[in-house]
Amino acid sequence: MEKVIVIGAGKIGASIAKLLVHSGDYDVTVADRDEASLARLAARAPLRTVQLDVKNRDSLASAMKNRRAVLSATSFDVNPTIARAALAAGCSYFDLTEDVATTRAVRRVAESAAPGQVFMPQCGLAPGFIGILAADLSRRFDLLDTVKMRVGALPQYPSNAIKYNLTWSTDGLINEYCNTCEAIVEGQRIDVLALEGLEHFALDGLEYEAFNTSGGLGTLCETLAGRVHTLNYKTVRYSGHQYLMDFLVNGLRLGATRASRRLMKRMLETAVPITLQDVVLVFVSVSGQLHGQFRQITDARKLYHRELFGEVWSAIQLTTAASAAAVLDLHLAGQLPEAGFVRQEDVVLADFLANRFGRYYATDRYAEEIPV
């Protein structure tokens, strides 16, 4: 039994813990400062819990003792603290952050990693699986031209003015809508503004829009630097959503300060209901030179909510948790780099999809890959 600790007993942390413990191969401890959340989780899965404030260094170090790995599913701003504690404890580190500055901090910690100890941030859906998929398609080309990455976590039945329901972290959503975004344009890495770059497309008979959001590219700007003319990541929504969110974030300037972002969070959580009836759309399109031709390969997937372990899991809950569990599993199986900082694009797509957790991405496939 592999001993691991998951920090954070919220939606995603609890889901990761359940996937791991129900596999039968993991001894899972879940840590959180909220005793009620831990009690709810312990009633649903055979795992250990510990009440923990991650700001208490001694308690954090004690919780990680004799663990093979720690997986952070808590607020991105405490991840550097957890990574430093993991370094001292000698266990490998994984997280779900989309925050660029946090990833840079974790990377600095990884420079001191011991043999066999890895530090792998951004292990969710986007960043996460979307980078694994885009890197795999990119490697098929002799010369790259354009890499487009699109991801949307959408209500299956949109019925309000903004055509959206809360399906995951409101803080993460606001972070994506307010922070600057990375892109490569005409071969040069640049920063672009969130909520800009609006485009429209249709898939499976439905109309969508996509626009810039922060963090989804992970480390691909660095990995593909000098090799690609255009690289960008955009979030997918139903048409009309971007206009209303741009009005809130920029028109009313609710994205300007921490205080105004907290106000926007309260507004969204008061007015926009949560739903478990959602669909995750994953779309990657890559073009370039292949066998002497200018070619394009597109991979599109739709994944829906489902029942697991006697509970309804939203699609975003399952895809995020499955991605994190899969890369942890691959690491412990010796299928990832052996030490230091690990990028999502270091993961082999075939290994990921063959994994017992990664297989959730191989189902509900929208279209077969075009053979090369």
Residue pairs with C-beta under 8 A, 6 or more apart in sequence:
1 25
1 26
1 27
2 25
2 26
2 27
2 68
2 69
2 332
3 26
3 27
3 29
3 66
3 67
3 68
4 20
4 26
4 27
4 28
4 29
4 67
4 68
4 69
4 70
4 71
4 328
5 28
5 29
5 30
5 31
5 63
5 64
5 67
5 69
5 70
5 71
6 13
6 16
6 17
6 20
6 28
6 29
6 30
6 31
6 70
6 71
6 73
7 13
7 30
7 31
7 32
7 52
7 54
7 63
7 70
7 71
7 72
7 73
7 74
7 82
8 30
8 31
8 32
8 72
8 73
8 74
9 17
9 30
9 31
9 32
9 34
9 37
9 38
9 40
9 41
9 49
10 32
10 37
10 73
10 74
10 169
11 168
11 169
11 317
12 73
12 96
12 124
12 168
12 169
12 317
12 320
12 321
12 324
13 30
13 32
13 71
13 73
13 74
14 30
14 37
14 40
14 41
14 44
14 45
15 313
15 317
15 318
15 320
15 321
16 71
16 73
16 321
16 324
16 325
17 28
17 30
17 41
17 45
17 47
18 44
18 45
18 308
18 309
18 321
19 321
19 322
19 325
19 357
20 26
20 28
20 325
20 328
21 28
21 45
21 46
21 47
22 45
22 309
23 356
23 357
27 48
28 45
28 47
28 48
29 47
29 48
29 49
29 50
29 63
29 67
30 38
30 41
30 47
30 48
30 49
30 50
31 49
31 50
31 51
31 52
31 54
31 63
32 38
32 49
32 51
32 52
32 74
33 51
33 52
33 53
33 54
35 51
38 49
38 50
38 51
39 49
41 47
41 49
42 49
44 309
44 311
45 309
50 63
52 59
52 60
52 63
53 59
54 60
54 74
54 78
54 81
54 82
55 78
55 81
57 81
57 85
60 81
60 82
60 85
61 85
61 88
61 89
64 70
64 85
64 86
64 89
64 91
65 89
67 89
67 91
68 91
68 92
68 332
69 91
69 92
69 93
69 94
69 328
69 331
69 332
70 82
70 85
70 86
70 89
70 91
70 92
70 93
70 94
71 93
71 94
71 95
71 123
71 324
71 328
72 78
72 79
72 82
72 83
72 93
72 94
72 95
72 96
72 97
73 95
73 96
73 324
74 82
75 171
76 95
76 97
76 98
76 99
76 102
76 172
76 175
77 99
77 102
79 95
79 97
79 99
79 102
79 105
79 106
79 121
80 102
80 105
80 106
80 109
82 93
82 95
83 93
83 95
83 105
83 106
83 109
83 110
83 119
84 109
86 92
86 93
86 109
86 117
86 119
87 93
87 109
87 112
87 113
87 117
87 119
90 114
90 117
91 117
92 116
92 117
92 118
92 119
92 120
92 331
93 106
93 109
93 118
93 119
93 120
93 121
94 120
94 121
94 123
94 324
94 327
94 328
94 331
95 102
95 106
95 120
95 121
95 122
95 123
96 122
96 123
96 124
96 128
96 320
96 324
97 103
97 106
97 121
97 122
97 215
98 122
98 124
98 126
98 127
98 172
98 175
98 176
98 214
98 215
98 216
99 175
99 179
99 215
100 179
100 182
100 214
100 215
102 121
103 121
103 122
103 218
103 219
106 119
106 121
106 341
107 119
107 121
107 341
109 119
110 118
110 119
110 340
110 341
111 340
111 341
113 119
113 339
113 340
113 341
114 339
115 338
115 339
116 338
116 339
117 339
117 340
118 331
118 336
118 337
118 338
118 339
118 340
118 341
118 342
119 340
119 341
119 342
120 327
120 331
120 336
120 341
120 342
120 343
120 344
122 128
122 131
122 215
122 218
122 219
122 344
123 323
123 324
123 327
123 328
123 344
124 319
124 320
124 323
124 324
125 151
125 153
125 280
125 282
125 316
125 319
125 320
125 323
126 149
126 151
126 215
126 216
126 233
126 235
127 215
127 216
127 217
127 218
127 344
128 218
128 320
128 323
128 324
128 344
129 282
129 319
129 323
129 344
129 352
129 361
130 149
130 151
130 216
130 218
130 233
130 282
130 284
131 149
131 217
131 218
131 219
131 220
131 343
131 344
131 345
132 344
132 345
132 347
132 349
132 352
133 282
133 284
133 299
133 349
134 147
134 149
134 220
134 284
134 286
134 345
135 220
135 223
135 344
135 345
135 349
136 348
136 349
137 147
137 284
137 286
137 297
137 299
138 144
138 147
138 224
138 228
138 286
140 286
140 290
140 297
140 372
141 286
141 288
141 289
141 290
141 295
142 288
142 289
142 290
142 291
143 288
143 289
144 224
144 227
144 228
144 229
144 286
144 288
145 228
145 229
145 230
145 287
145 288
145 289
145 294
146 228
146 229
146 230
146 231
146 285
146 286
146 287
146 288
147 220
147 224
147 228
147 230
147 231
147 232
147 284
147 285
147 286
148 230
148 232
148 234
148 283
148 284
148 285
148 286
149 216
149 217
149 220
149 232
149 233
149 234
149 283
149 284
150 210
150 233
150 234
150 235
150 236
150 281
150 282
150 283
150 284
150 285
151 216
151 233
151 235
151 236
151 280
151 281
151 282
151 283
152 208
152 210
152 235
152 236
152 237
152 280
152 281
153 167
153 168
153 278
153 279
153 280
153 315
153 316
154 164
154 167
154 236
154 237
154 238
154 278
154 279
154 280
154 281
155 163
155 164
155 165
155 167
155 275
155 277
155 278
155 279
156 275
156 277
156 278
156 279
156 304
156 305
157 275
157 277
158 164
158 165
158 238
160 272
161 244
162 240
162 241
162 244
162 245
162 272
163 237
163 238
163 239
163 240
163 241
164 237
164 238
164 241
164 272
165 272
165 273
165 274
165 275
165 278
166 173
166 268
166 269
166 272
166 273
166 274
166 275
167 274
167 275
167 278
167 314
167 315
167 316
167 317
168 314
168 316
168 317
168 320
170 265
170 268
170 269
171 265
173 268
174 255
174 261
174 264
174 265
174 268
175 214
175 215
176 194
176 213
176 214
176 215
176 216
176 235
177 194
177 195
177 213
177 214
177 245
177 249
177 255
178 194
178 214
178 249
178 255
178 261
179 194
179 214
179 215
180 191
180 192
180 193
180 194
180 214
181 191
181 192
181 193
181 194
181 212
181 213
181 214
181 215
181 216
181 217
181 233
182 189
182 190
182 191
182 192
182 217
182 221
182 233
183 189
183 190
183 191
183 192
183 212
183 217
183 221
183 231
183 232
183 233
184 190
184 221
184 224
184 225
184 228
184 229
184 230
184 231
184 232
185 192
185 230
185 232
186 229
186 230
187 226
187 228
187 229
189 221
189 225
192 212
192 232
193 212
194 211
194 212
194 213
194 214
194 249
195 211
195 212
195 213
195 242
195 245
195 246
195 249
195 250
196 211
196 212
197 210
197 211
197 212
197 232
197 234
198 209
198 210
198 211
198 242
199 209
199 210
199 211
199 234
200 207
200 208
200 209
200 210
200 239
201 207
201 208
201 209
201 210
202 208
203 281
203 283
203 300
203 366
204 302
204 366
207 238
207 239
208 236
208 237
208 238
208 239
208 281
209 236
209 237
209 238
209 239
209 240
209 241
209 242
210 234
210 235
210 236
210 237
211 234
211 235
211 237
211 242
212 232
212 233
212 234
212 235
213 233
213 234
213 235
216 233
216 234
216 235
217 231
217 232
217 233
218 343
218 344
218 345
219 343
219 344
219 345
220 231
220 345
221 231
223 343
223 345
224 231
236 281
236 283
248 254
248 255
248 264
248 267
249 255
249 264
253 260
254 260
254 261
254 263
254 264
254 267
255 261
255 264
275 314
276 305
276 312
276 313
276 314
276 317
277 305
277 314
278 304
278 305
278 314
278 315
278 316
279 302
279 303
279 304
279 305
279 315
280 301
280 302
280 303
280 304
280 315
280 316
280 319
281 300
281 301
281 302
282 299
282 300
282 301
282 302
282 303
282 361
283 298
283 299
283 300
283 301
284 298
284 299
284 300
285 296
285 297
285 298
285 299
286 296
286 297
286 298
287 294
287 295
287 296
287 297
288 294
288 295
289 295
290 372
291 372
295 372
297 369
297 370
297 372
298 367
298 370
299 367
299 369
300 366
300 367
301 361
301 364
301 365
301 366
302 364
302 366
303 315
303 318
303 319
303 360
303 361
303 363
303 364
304 315
304 364
305 312
305 313
305 314
305 315
305 318
306 312
306 313
306 315
306 318
307 313
308 318
318 360
319 360
319 361
322 357
322 358
322 360
322 361
323 357
323 358
323 361
325 357
326 352
326 355
326 356
326 357
326 358
327 336
327 344
327 347
327 352
329 355
329 356
329 357
330 336
330 347
330 351
330 352
330 355
331 342
335 348
335 351
336 342
336 346
336 347
337 346
351 358
352 358
352 361
353 359
353 361
353 362
